[in-house]
Amino acid sequence: MQERYCDYDCYRQQATMEIFWPYRSSLEAITALTAISAWSLMMQMGALSRSLTEAYLRAHDLLTTEGGDG
């Protein structure tokens, strides 16, 4: 499909906009932003669960080396 432009400046503006915002429809944009958001949340929750697991294991090791219930 060939698009028509009014002149070189119009073409340059359209080409620049496609580089920075390649989504033609709002549904594509919403889908991409939702995927990025979900991935970011997943990474944060993974880091939090690793931190909590490490803290639990350290506390458990302290209890067993100091003669606790362990």
N, C-alpha and C positions, 0 to 999 in steps of 0.2 A: 504494500500500500504506500503510495507516494503522497506526502503531505505538501501543501502549498504554503509558502510564507510570503509576507509582503515585501521583504527585502533582506539584505544580509543581517541587519541588526535583529530582525524578528527571528531569523534562523538561529543566530548565535544565542539569543535569549532562550529560545525553546530547547536548544541543545544543552545549555547550561542547566536549565531546570530539570532535564531528564537525568543529568549526572547526579544532582543532589537529591532529587525526589523521583525515582524511576517508576513509581506506582501510578498507573493511569486512573484507577478507580479508588474510591474511599474504602471499599471492602478489602482490597489488596493491602492498603495501608494499615487498616485496623488489624488484619490478620498478622501482618509482619510485626507490628508493635506489640500485639498480644503474645506472640511467640517469644519476642525478646524479653518481655516482662516475665513470662513464665520461666524462661531459662535463668534469668537473674534471680528470681525467687528461689528456684531449685538450688542454685549455687550457694545462696545465703543459708538456706536450711541445711544443706550438706555440711557447710563449715560449722554451723551451730551444733549439729549433732555430733560431729567429730570432737569439738571442744568439750561438750558435756560428757562424752564417753571418756576422753582423756582425763578430765577432772575426777570422774567417778573412779577410774582405775588407779589414779594417784592416791585418792583418799583410801581406797581399799588396801593398797600396798602399805600405806602408813599404818593402818589399823593392824595389819598382820605382822609388820615388823616390830610394832610396839606392844604386841601381846594382846591385841583386842579380840573381838569375837570371831574374826575371820576364819 
